[in-house]
């Protein structure tokens, strides 16, 4: 009976050690804010949608002769609402995208930048494999 390892390829693992590691401690409140995610991408998507609607109806109003007063009123309302909603959502996007970034900057500021120290000697990898082995 053949063993499952028969005919398998042995891979050589080359590891590049990290010379330092920074750990960031955060509060429960900060974690909840990060879990919620930023609503800014949703605001940007809806702003794009509404600006498209507004400019589409505006283009129609400027290029087509509309004889019905009711249709003209509907197109005008959709144009104004679309452009106004896009402007509001764009402003919301600009204000909320900076909140998450500011929180991350605040968390990163807790870890002071330390001068680079000498790396700690690490033991040689077992098995004698090095990067120059072929």
C-alpha positions in Angstrom: 0.0 0.0 0.0 1.4 3.4 -1.0 1.7 6.1 1.6 0.1 9.5 1.0 3.5 11.2 1.3 5.1 9.1 -1.4 5.8 11.2 -4.5 5.1 14.5 -2.7 7.4 17.4 -3.2 9.4 18.8 -0.2 9.2 22.5 -0.1 12.0 24.7 1.3 10.6 27.5 3.4 12.6 30.7 3.5 11.6 33.1 6.3 12.5 36.8 6.5 12.5 37.9 10.1 10.8 41.1 11.1 13.1 43.5 13.1 10.4 45.1 15.1 6.7 44.9 15.8 4.3 47.6 16.9 1.2 46.6 18.9 -1.7 49.1 19.1 -4.1 48.9 22.0 -7.6 50.2 21.4 -10.7 50.8 23.6 -14.0 49.0 23.2 -15.5 52.2 21.8 -12.8 52.5 19.2 -13.2 48.9 18.2 -17.0 49.4 17.8 -16.4 52.4 15.6 -14.0 50.4 13.4 -16.4 47.4 13.3 -19.2 49.7 12.1 -17.1 50.7 9.2 -17.3 54.0 7.5 -20.6 55.0 5.8 -18.6 57.2 3.5 -18.5 54.8 0.6 -22.3 54.4 0.8 -22.7 58.2 0.7 -20.3 58.5 -2.3 -22.3 55.8 -4.2 -25.6 57.5 -3.6 -24.1 60.9 -4.4 -23.0 59.5 -7.8 -26.4 58.0 -8.3 -28.3 61.2 -7.6 -25.9 63.4 -9.6 -26.5 61.1 -12.6 -30.2 61.4 -12.1 -30.1 65.2 -11.8 -27.9 65.8 -14.8 -29.8 63.3 -16.9 -33.1 65.2 -16.3 -31.3 68.5 -16.7 -30.0 67.5 -20.1 -33.5 66.4 -21.0 -34.9 69.7 -19.9 -32.3 71.6 -21.9 -32.5 69.6 -25.1 -36.1 68.5 -25.5 -39.2 70.6 -25.9 -41.7 69.4 -23.3 -45.3 70.5 -24.1 -47.0 69.1 -21.0 -46.8 71.3 -17.9 -47.0 68.3 -15.7 -44.2 66.4 -17.3 -42.1 69.6 -17.2 -42.8 70.0 -13.5 -41.9 66.4 -12.8 -38.6 66.7 -14.7 -37.8 69.9 -13.0 -38.5 68.5 -9.5 -36.3 65.4 -10.3 -33.5 67.6 -11.6 -33.5 69.8 -8.5 -33.9 66.9 -6.0 -31.2 64.9 -7.8 -28.6 67.6 -7.8 -29.5 68.8 -4.2 -29.3 65.2 -2.8 -26.0 64.7 -4.6 -24.5 67.8 -3.0 -25.7 66.9 0.5 -24.5 63.3 0.2 -21.2 64.5 -1.2 -20.7 66.8 1.8 -21.6 63.9 4.1 -19.0 61.7 2.3 -16.3 64.3 2.8 -17.1 64.7 6.5 -17.4 61.0 7.4 -14.4 59.8 5.5 -12.1 61.8 7.7 -13.6 60.5 11.0 -12.2 56.9 10.5 -8.9 58.3 9.3 -8.7 60.6 12.3 -9.4 57.6 14.7 -6.6 55.6 13.0 -4.2 58.5 13.3 -5.1 58.8 17.0 -4.5 55.1 17.6 -1.2 55.2 15.8 -0.1 58.2 17.7 -0.1 56.2 20.9 3.0 54.2 19.9 6.1 56.5 19.9 8.6 56.2 17.2 11.6 54.5 18.8 15.1 54.7 17.5 16.2 51.7 15.4 18.1 49.3 17.7 20.4 46.4 16.8 18.5 43.3 15.8 18.4 40.4 18.2 20.4 37.3 17.0 18.0 34.6 15.9 19.0 30.9 15.8 19.9 29.4 12.4 17.0 27.5 10.7 16.9 23.8 11.4 17.8 21.5 8.6 20.7 23.6 7.4 18.7 25.1 4.5 19.7 28.6 3.5 18.7 31.0 0.8 21.8 30.1 -1.3 21.1 26.4 -1.2 19.7 25.1 -4.5 
